[in-house]
Amino acid sequence: MGTKRIASTEVQNNFGRILDDVVQNSTRYIIQRRNAPQAILLSMADLESILAAPEYDRQELGKVIRELSPTYSFGASVKE
């Protein structure tokens, strides 16, 4: 399983191929717009394993998501 960053326009143009990669290879995609992370695409099996994980693992995942999330200031995206 790997995680890849991808532009939202690339997702729009290649959705079927990306969906196959997610389902068949358990690849996670961080979808970006204007170089800022906006969403995560992952398989149902991957989501089920995350939800079934111990509390510690869920907290670690939350930490990763917060680190990837942009903070907006005056219309621009900046990292804290």
Gaussian input, Z-matrix of N, CA and C with variables (Angstrom, degrees):
# hf/3-21g

backbone

0 1
 N
 C     1     B1
 C     2     B2     1     A1
 N     3     B3     2     A2     1     D1
 C     4     B4     3     A3     2     D2
 C     5     B5     4     A4     3     D3
 N     6     B6     5     A5     4     D4
 C     7     B7     6     A6     5     D5
 C     8     B8     7     A7     6     D6
 N     9     B9     8     A8     7     D7
 C    10    B10     9     A9     8     D8
 C    11    B11    10    A10     9     D9
 N    12    B12    11    A11    10    D10
 C    13    B13    12    A12    11    D11
 C    14    B14    13    A13    12    D12
 N    15    B15    14    A14    13    D13
 C    16    B16    15    A15    14    D14
 C    17    B17    16    A16    15    D15
 N    18    B18    17    A17    16    D16
 C    19    B19    18    A18    17    D17
 C    20    B20    19    A19    18    D18
 N    21    B21    20    A20    19    D19
 C    22    B22    21    A21    20    D20
 C    23    B23    22    A22    21    D21
 N    24    B24    23    A23    22    D22
 C    25    B25    24    A24    23    D23
 C    26    B26    25    A25    24    D24
 N    27    B27    26    A26    25    D25
 C    28    B28    27    A27    26    D26
 C    29    B29    28    A28    27    D27
 N    30    B30    29    A29    28    D28
 C    31    B31    30    A30    29    D29
 C    32    B32    31    A31    30    D30
 N    33    B33    32    A32    31    D31
 C    34    B34    33    A33    32    D32
 C    35    B35    34    A34    33    D33
 N    36    B36    35    A35    34    D34
 C    37    B37    36    A36    35    D35
 C    38    B38    37    A37    36    D36
 N    39    B39    38    A38    37    D37
 C    40    B40    39    A39    38    D38
 C    41    B41    40    A40    39    D39
 N    42    B42    41    A41    40    D40
 C    43    B43    42    A42    41    D41
 C    44    B44    43    A43    42    D42
 N    45    B45    44    A44    43    D43
 C    46    B46    45    A45    44    D44
 C    47    B47    46    A46    45    D45
 N    48    B48    47    A47    46    D46
 C    49    B49    48    A48    47    D47
 C    50    B50    49    A49    48    D48
 N    51    B51    50    A50    49    D49
 C    52    B52    51    A51    50    D50
 C    53    B53    52    A52    51    D51
 N    54    B54    53    A53    52    D52
 C    55    B55    54    A54    53    D53
 C    56    B56    55    A55    54    D54
 N    57    B57    56    A56    55    D55
 C    58    B58    57    A57    56    D56
 C    59    B59    58    A58    57    D57
 N    60    B60    59    A59    58    D58
 C    61    B61    60    A60    59    D59
 C    62    B62    61    A61    60    D60
 N    63    B63    62    A62    61    D61
 C    64    B64    63    A63    62    D62
 C    65    B65    64    A64    63    D63
 N    66    B66    65    A65    64    D64
 C    67    B67    66    A66    65    D65
 C    68    B68    67    A67    66    D66
 N    69    B69    68    A68    67    D67
 C    70    B70    69    A69    68    D68
 C    71    B71    70    A70    69    D69
 N    72    B72    71    A71    70    D70
 C    73    B73    72    A72    71    D71
 C    74    B74    73    A73    72    D72
 N    75    B75    74    A74    73    D73
 C    76    B76    75    A75    74    D74
 C    77    B77    76    A76    75    D75
 N    78    B78    77    A77    76    D76
 C    79    B79    78    A78    77    D77
 C    80    B80    79    A79    78    D78
 N    81    B81    80    A80    79    D79
 C    82    B82    81    A81    80    D80
 C    83    B83    82    A82    81    D81
 N    84    B84    83    A83    82    D82
 C    85    B85    84    A84    83    D83
 C    86    B86    85    A85    84    D84
 N    87    B87    86    A86    85    D85
 C    88    B88    87    A87    86    D86
 C    89    B89    88    A88    87    D87
 N    90    B90    89    A89    88    D88
 C    91    B91    90    A90    89    D89
 C    92    B92    91    A91    90    D90
 N    93    B93    92    A92    91    D91
 C    94    B94    93    A93    92    D92
 C    95    B95    94    A94    93    D93
 N    96    B96    95    A95    94    D94
 C    97    B97    96    A96    95    D95
 C    98    B98    97    A97    96    D96
 N    99    B99    98    A98    97    D97
 C   100   B100    99    A99    98    D98
 C   101   B101   100   A100    99    D99
 N   102   B102   101   A101   100   D100
 C   103   B103   102   A102   101   D101
 C   104   B104   103   A103   102   D102
 N   105   B105   104   A104   103   D103
 C   106   B106   105   A105   104   D104
 C   107   B107   106   A106   105   D105
 N   108   B108   107   A107   106   D106
 C   109   B109   108   A108   107   D107
 C   110   B110   109   A109   108   D108
 N   111   B111   110   A110   109   D109
 C   112   B112   111   A111   110   D110
 C   113   B113   112   A112   111   D111
 N   114   B114   113   A113   112   D112
 C   115   B115   114   A114   113   D113
 C   116   B116   115   A115   114   D114
 N   117   B117   116   A116   115   D115
 C   118   B118   117   A117   116   D116
 C   119   B119   118   A118   117   D117
 N   120   B120   119   A119   118   D118
 C   121   B121   120   A120   119   D119
 C   122   B122   121   A121   120   D120
 N   123   B123   122   A122   121   D121
 C   124   B124   123   A123   122   D122
 C   125   B125   124   A124   123   D123
 N   126   B126   125   A125   124   D124
 C   127   B127   126   A126   125   D125
 C   128   B128   127   A127   126   D126
 N   129   B129   128   A128   127   D127
 C   130   B130   129   A129   128   D128
 C   131   B131   130   A130   129   D129
 N   132   B132   131   A131   130   D130
 C   133   B133   132   A132   131   D131
 C   134   B134   133   A133   132   D132
 N   135   B135   134   A134   133   D133
 C   136   B136   135   A135   134   D134
 C   137   B137   136   A136   135   D135
 N   138   B138   137   A137   136   D136
 C   139   B139   138   A138   137   D137
 C   140   B140   139   A139   138   D138
 N   141   B141   140   A140   139   D139
 C   142   B142   141   A141   140   D140
 C   143   B143   142   A142   141   D141
 N   144   B144   143   A143   142   D142
 C   145   B145   144   A144   143   D143
 C   146   B146   145   A145   144   D144
 N   147   B147   146   A146   145   D145
 C   148   B148   147   A147   146   D146
 C   149   B149   148   A148   147   D147
 N   150   B150   149   A149   148   D148
 C   151   B151   150   A150   149   D149
 C   152   B152   151   A151   150   D150
 N   153   B153   152   A152   151   D151
 C   154   B154   153   A153   152   D152
 C   155   B155   154   A154   153   D153
 N   156   B156   155   A155   154   D154
 C   157   B157   156   A156   155   D155
 C   158   B158   157   A157   156   D156
 N   159   B159   158   A158   157   D157
 C   160   B160   159   A159   158   D158
 C   161   B161   160   A160   159   D159
 N   162   B162   161   A161   160   D160
 C   163   B163   162   A162   161   D161
 C   164   B164   163   A163   162   D162
 N   165   B165   164   A164   163   D163
 C   166   B166   165   A165   164   D164
 C   167   B167   166   A166   165   D165
 N   168   B168   167   A167   166   D166
 C   169   B169   168   A168   167   D167
 C   170   B170   169   A169   168   D168
 N   171   B171   170   A170   169   D169
 C   172   B172   171   A171   170   D170
 C   173   B173   172   A172   171   D171
 N   174   B174   173   A173   172   D172
 C   175   B175   174   A174   173   D173
 C   176   B176   175   A175   174   D174
 N   177   B177   176   A176   175   D175
 C   178   B178   177   A177   176   D176
 C   179   B179   178   A178   177   D177
 N   180   B180   179   A179   178   D178
 C   181   B181   180   A180   179   D179
 C   182   B182   181   A181   180   D180
 N   183   B183   182   A182   181   D181
 C   184   B184   183   A183   182   D182
 C   185   B185   184   A184   183   D183
 N   186   B186   185   A185   184   D184
 C   187   B187   186   A186   185   D185
 C   188   B188   187   A187   186   D186
 N   189   B189   188   A188   187   D187
 C   190   B190   189   A189   188   D188
 C   191   B191   190   A190   189   D189
 N   192   B192   191   A191   190   D190
 C   193   B193   192   A192   191   D191
 C   194   B194   193   A193   192   D192
 N   195   B195   194   A194   193   D193
 C   196   B196   195   A195   194   D194
 C   197   B197   196   A196   195   D195
 N   198   B198   197   A197   196   D196
 C   199   B199   198   A198   197   D197
 C   200   B200   199   A199   198   D198
 N   201   B201   200   A200   199   D199
 C   202   B202   201   A201   200   D200
 C   203   B203   202   A202   201   D201
 N   204   B204   203   A203   202   D202
 C   205   B205   204   A204   203   D203
 C   206   B206   205   A205   204   D204
 N   207   B207   206   A206   205   D205
 C   208   B208   207   A207   206   D206
 C   209   B209   208   A208   207   D207
 N   210   B210   209   A209   208   D208
 C   211   B211   210   A210   209   D209
 C   212   B212   211   A211   210   D210
 N   213   B213   212   A212   211   D211
 C   214   B214   213   A213   212   D212
 C   215   B215   214   A214   213   D213
 N   216   B216   215   A215   214   D214
 C   217   B217   216   A216   215   D215
 C   218   B218   217   A217   216   D216
 N   219   B219   218   A218   217   D217
 C   220   B220   219   A219   218   D218
 C   221   B221   220   A220   219   D219
 N   222   B222   221   A221   220   D220
 C   223   B223   222   A222   221   D221
 C   224   B224   223   A223   222   D222
 N   225   B225   224   A224   223   D223
 C   226   B226   225   A225   224   D224
 C   227   B227   226   A226   225   D225
 N   228   B228   227   A227   226   D226
 C   229   B229   228   A228   227   D227
 C   230   B230   229   A229   228   D228
 N   231   B231   230   A230   229   D229
 C   232   B232   231   A231   230   D230
 C   233   B233   232   A232   231   D231
 N   234   B234   233   A233   232   D232
 C   235   B235   234   A234   233   D233
 C   236   B236   235   A235   234   D234
 N   237   B237   236   A236   235   D235
 C   238   B238   237   A237   236   D236
 C   239   B239   238   A238   237   D237

   B1=1.4543
   B2=1.5141
   B3=1.3238
   B4=1.4459
   B5=1.5086
   B6=1.3086
   B7=1.4522
   B8=1.5126
   B9=1.3289
   B10=1.4570
   B11=1.5148
   B12=1.3217
   B13=1.4616
   B14=1.5205
   B15=1.3400
   B16=1.4553
   B17=1.5298
   B18=1.3128
   B19=1.4670
   B20=1.5254
   B21=1.3096
   B22=1.4673
   B23=1.5285
   B24=1.3123
   B25=1.4710
   B26=1.5234
   B27=1.3208
   B28=1.4607
   B29=1.5254
   B30=1.3285
   B31=1.4662
   B32=1.5264
   B33=1.3239
   B34=1.4643
   B35=1.5262
   B36=1.3156
   B37=1.4614
   B38=1.5281
   B39=1.3339
   B40=1.4697
   B41=1.5236
   B42=1.3293
   B43=1.4601
   B44=1.5236
   B45=1.3134
   B46=1.4684
   B47=1.5157
   B48=1.3315
   B49=1.4606
   B50=1.5270
   B51=1.3233
   B52=1.4654
   B53=1.5279
   B54=1.3222
   B55=1.4623
   B56=1.5254
   B57=1.3286
   B58=1.4634
   B59=1.5240
   B60=1.3311
   B61=1.4625
   B62=1.5264
   B63=1.3223
   B64=1.4662
   B65=1.5293
   B66=1.3151
   B67=1.4627
   B68=1.5318
   B69=1.3204
   B70=1.4617
   B71=1.5254
   B72=1.3301
   B73=1.4698
   B74=1.5244
   B75=1.3265
   B76=1.4734
   B77=1.5280
   B78=1.3266
   B79=1.4600
   B80=1.5217
   B81=1.3119
   B82=1.4615
   B83=1.5203
   B84=1.3230
   B85=1.4579
   B86=1.5252
   B87=1.3138
   B88=1.4602
   B89=1.5216
   B90=1.3142
   B91=1.4602
   B92=1.5198
   B93=1.3241
   B94=1.4607
   B95=1.5246
   B96=1.3081
   B97=1.4590
   B98=1.5151
   B99=1.3232
   B100=1.4699
   B101=1.5308
   B102=1.3264
   B103=1.4692
   B104=1.5254
   B105=1.3274
   B106=1.4624
   B107=1.5318
   B108=1.3339
   B109=1.4691
   B110=1.5271
   B111=1.3463
   B112=1.4626
   B113=1.5296
   B114=1.3438
   B115=1.4710
   B116=1.5200
   B117=1.3326
   B118=1.4636
   B119=1.5211
   B120=1.3275
   B121=1.4560
   B122=1.5169
   B123=1.3347
   B124=1.4630
   B125=1.5118
   B126=1.3260
   B127=1.4612
   B128=1.5238
   B129=1.3263
   B130=1.4640
   B131=1.5281
   B132=1.3399
   B133=1.4648
   B134=1.5245
   B135=1.3212
   B136=1.4590
   B137=1.5275
   B138=1.3190
   B139=1.4662
   B140=1.5233
   B141=1.3235
   B142=1.4647
   B143=1.5181
   B144=1.3348
   B145=1.4713
   B146=1.5202
   B147=1.3219
   B148=1.4686
   B149=1.5262
   B150=1.3246
   B151=1.4714
   B152=1.5182
   B153=1.3358
   B154=1.4604
   B155=1.5215
   B156=1.3336
   B157=1.4691
   B158=1.5294
   B159=1.3213
   B160=1.4662
   B161=1.5303
   B162=1.3126
   B163=1.4709
   B164=1.5194
   B165=1.3240
   B166=1.4649
   B167=1.5219
   B168=1.3362
   B169=1.4542
   B170=1.5187
   B171=1.3272
   B172=1.4700
   B173=1.5205
   B174=1.3238
   B175=1.4628
   B176=1.5247
   B177=1.3252
   B178=1.4630
   B179=1.5295
   B180=1.3327
   B181=1.4598
   B182=1.5253
   B183=1.3140
   B184=1.4620
   B185=1.5129
   B186=1.3159
   B187=1.4652
   B188=1.5327
   B189=1.3234
   B190=1.4679
   B191=1.5263
   B192=1.3276
   B193=1.4642
   B194=1.5248
   B195=1.3191
   B196=1.4622
   B197=1.5223
   B198=1.3369
   B199=1.4591
   B200=1.5260
   B201=1.3291
   B202=1.4620
   B203=1.5198
   B204=1.3217
   B205=1.4620
   B206=1.5211
   B207=1.3258
   B208=1.4677
   B209=1.5277
   B210=1.3079
   B211=1.4561
   B212=1.5201
   B213=1.3327
   B214=1.4541
   B215=1.5221
   B216=1.3186
   B217=1.4549
   B218=1.5174
   B219=1.3236
   B220=1.4537
   B221=1.5212
   B222=1.3214
   B223=1.4533
   B224=1.5227
   B225=1.3263
   B226=1.4557
   B227=1.5147
   B228=1.3055
   B229=1.4415
   B230=1.5189
   B231=1.3276
   B232=1.4640
   B233=1.5125
   B234=1.3358
   B235=1.4526
   B236=1.5260
   B237=1.3211
   B238=1.4767
   B239=1.4931
   A1=108.00
   A2=116.05
   A3=121.03
   A4=110.07
   A5=115.09
   A6=121.36
   A7=107.66
   A8=115.31
   A9=121.30
   A10=109.28
   A11=115.29
   A12=120.97
   A13=107.50
   A14=115.96
   A15=119.93
   A16=109.48
   A17=116.02
   A18=121.36
   A19=109.96
   A20=116.76
   A21=120.98
   A22=111.28
   A23=118.14
   A24=119.79
   A25=111.12
   A26=117.87
   A27=120.50
   A28=110.35
   A29=116.92
   A30=120.51
   A31=109.50
   A32=116.78
   A33=120.69
   A34=111.34
   A35=116.36
   A36=120.98
   A37=113.99
   A38=118.04
   A39=121.92
   A40=112.44
   A41=117.22
   A42=119.78
   A43=113.02
   A44=118.77
   A45=120.98
   A46=112.20
   A47=117.13
   A48=121.50
   A49=110.69
   A50=116.64
   A51=121.37
   A52=110.32
   A53=116.75
   A54=120.29
   A55=110.92
   A56=117.28
   A57=120.41
   A58=111.34
   A59=117.34
   A60=121.70
   A61=110.59
   A62=116.25
   A63=121.21
   A64=110.55
   A65=116.76
   A66=121.22
   A67=111.79
   A68=117.27
   A69=120.57
   A70=113.60
   A71=117.46
   A72=120.76
   A73=113.54
   A74=117.50
   A75=122.61
   A76=112.26
   A77=116.23
   A78=120.23
   A79=108.99
   A80=116.15
   A81=121.70
   A82=107.34
   A83=116.20
   A84=120.72
   A85=109.83
   A86=115.63
   A87=122.01
   A88=105.32
   A89=116.28
   A90=121.60
   A91=108.43
   A92=114.94
   A93=121.34
   A94=110.64
   A95=114.99
   A96=122.71
   A97=106.50
   A98=115.71
   A99=122.07
   A100=110.85
   A101=115.37
   A102=124.23
   A103=114.60
   A104=117.69
   A105=121.06
   A106=109.13
   A107=118.52
   A108=121.17
   A109=110.83
   A110=116.06
   A111=120.99
   A112=112.89
   A113=117.05
   A114=120.36
   A115=109.35
   A116=114.66
   A117=121.34
   A118=107.49
   A119=115.99
   A120=122.00
   A121=107.37
   A122=116.09
   A123=120.82
   A124=109.47
   A125=116.30
   A126=120.80
   A127=111.47
   A128=115.61
   A129=120.68
   A130=110.27
   A131=117.30
   A132=120.72
   A133=110.60
   A134=116.39
   A135=121.33
   A136=110.38
   A137=116.84
   A138=120.91
   A139=110.77
   A140=117.26
   A141=120.63
   A142=111.47
   A143=117.02
   A144=119.40
   A145=111.08
   A146=117.18
   A147=120.26
   A148=110.11
   A149=116.19
   A150=120.07
   A151=112.44
   A152=117.31
   A153=121.27
   A154=112.37
   A155=117.19
   A156=121.49
   A157=110.54
   A158=115.91
   A159=119.41
   A160=111.35
   A161=115.95
   A162=122.06
   A163=111.91
   A164=118.01
   A165=121.34
   A166=111.06
   A167=117.33
   A168=120.76
   A169=111.76
   A170=116.77
   A171=120.25
   A172=110.33
   A173=117.69
   A174=120.54
   A175=110.77
   A176=116.83
   A177=120.81
   A178=110.82
   A179=117.20
   A180=120.80
   A181=110.21
   A182=117.30
   A183=121.08
   A184=111.68
   A185=116.40
   A186=121.19
   A187=110.48
   A188=117.30
   A189=121.41
   A190=110.02
   A191=116.82
   A192=120.51
   A193=110.39
   A194=117.84
   A195=120.27
   A196=111.40
   A197=117.65
   A198=120.58
   A199=111.11
   A200=117.36
   A201=121.01
   A202=112.85
   A203=117.11
   A204=120.72
   A205=110.96
   A206=116.00
   A207=118.97
   A208=111.00
   A209=115.04
   A210=121.92
   A211=106.59
   A212=116.82
   A213=120.18
   A214=110.53
   A215=114.06
   A216=120.63
   A217=108.07
   A218=117.94
   A219=122.78
   A220=111.98
   A221=116.54
   A222=121.38
   A223=114.96
   A224=118.39
   A225=121.14
   A226=109.43
   A227=115.83
   A228=121.47
   A229=109.09
   A230=115.95
   A231=120.40
   A232=108.87
   A233=116.45
   A234=121.36
   A235=108.91
   A236=115.68
   A237=119.28
   A238=110.11
   D1=134.40
   D2=177.44
   D3=-133.04
   D4=167.67
   D5=176.75
   D6=-121.83
   D7=131.96
   D8=-179.86
   D9=-124.91
   D10=148.17
   D11=172.62
   D12=-97.92
   D13=140.72
   D14=-176.81
   D15=-148.54
   D16=143.43
   D17=178.26
   D18=-73.66
   D19=146.72
   D20=-178.60
   D21=-60.54
   D22=-34.68
   D23=178.86
   D24=-67.47
   D25=-34.85
   D26=176.73
   D27=-67.23
   D28=-36.56
   D29=176.38
   D30=-63.11
   D31=-45.19
   D32=179.19
   D33=-58.92
   D34=-42.23
   D35=-174.96
   D36=-79.24
   D37=-19.38
   D38=-173.90
   D39=-133.73
   D40=33.46
   D41=-171.44
   D42=-58.05
   D43=-44.52
   D44=-178.20
   D45=-60.39
   D46=-44.85
   D47=179.68
   D48=-64.92
   D49=-41.44
   D50=-179.62
   D51=-67.77
   D52=-42.00
   D53=177.99
   D54=-61.53
   D55=-41.90
   D56=176.08
   D57=-59.91
   D58=-41.58
   D59=179.42
   D60=-63.44
   D61=-41.11
   D62=179.51
   D63=-63.15
   D64=-48.33
   D65=-175.02
   D66=-74.63
   D67=-46.30
   D68=-173.66
   D69=-80.41
   D70=-32.58
   D71=-174.33
   D72=-114.12
   D73=3.79
   D74=-178.54
   D75=56.10
   D76=33.29
   D77=177.41
   D78=-79.53
   D79=137.79
   D80=174.28
   D81=-102.34
   D82=139.48
   D83=177.56
   D84=-117.86
   D85=131.18
   D86=170.00
   D87=-96.28
   D88=114.47
   D89=-176.55
   D90=-90.51
   D91=126.25
   D92=-175.98
   D93=-113.59
   D94=146.93
   D95=170.60
   D96=-129.52
   D97=125.63
   D98=-176.03
   D99=54.40
   D100=42.28
   D101=178.07
   D102=64.65
   D103=14.19
   D104=177.32
   D105=-113.50
   D106=131.20
   D107=178.48
   D108=-60.49
   D109=131.57
   D110=-177.75
   D111=-120.45
   D112=-32.25
   D113=-174.64
   D114=-157.46
   D115=164.31
   D116=176.14
   D117=-122.74
   D118=134.45
   D119=175.53
   D120=-111.25
   D121=121.14
   D122=178.76
   D123=-144.82
   D124=160.57
   D125=-176.53
   D126=-73.16
   D127=161.37
   D128=176.06
   D129=-62.28
   D130=-39.67
   D131=179.05
   D132=-62.49
   D133=-40.21
   D134=178.29
   D135=-64.74
   D136=-44.02
   D137=178.18
   D138=-62.25
   D139=-43.21
   D140=179.05
   D141=-60.78
   D142=-39.99
   D143=179.33
   D144=-68.68
   D145=-35.16
   D146=177.37
   D147=-65.79
   D148=-45.03
   D149=-178.98
   D150=-67.44
   D151=-27.89
   D152=179.92
   D153=-86.91
   D154=-7.38
   D155=-176.67
   D156=-69.70
   D157=156.38
   D158=175.21
   D159=-59.49
   D160=158.19
   D161=-178.23
   D162=-52.18
   D163=-40.29
   D164=-178.73
   D165=-59.10
   D166=-44.24
   D167=179.96
   D168=-64.37
   D169=-38.88
   D170=178.12
   D171=-65.98
   D172=-37.63
   D173=178.01
   D174=-65.55
   D175=-39.48
   D176=177.73
   D177=-64.05
   D178=-40.71
   D179=177.05
   D180=-63.66
   D181=-41.25
   D182=176.81
   D183=-59.93
   D184=-38.62
   D185=178.26
   D186=-63.39
   D187=-43.23
   D188=178.89
   D189=-62.88
   D190=-43.93
   D191=-179.69
   D192=-62.53
   D193=-43.74
   D194=179.07
   D195=-62.93
   D196=-37.07
   D197=178.88
   D198=-66.54
   D199=-32.13
   D200=-179.41
   D201=-82.81
   D202=-21.07
   D203=-175.10
   D204=-72.31
   D205=132.12
   D206=178.61
   D207=-76.78
   D208=155.01
   D209=171.05
   D210=-109.87
   D211=129.51
   D212=-175.81
   D213=-97.95
   D214=136.81
   D215=178.85
   D216=-145.54
   D217=120.97
   D218=178.78
   D219=53.39
   D220=38.65
   D221=175.95
   D222=80.66
   D223=-0.83
   D224=179.63
   D225=-112.35
   D226=154.02
   D227=178.15
   D228=-96.05
   D229=126.69
   D230=179.21
   D231=-132.95
   D232=149.10
   D233=176.00
   D234=-88.68
   D235=143.08
   D236=175.83
   D237=-89.78

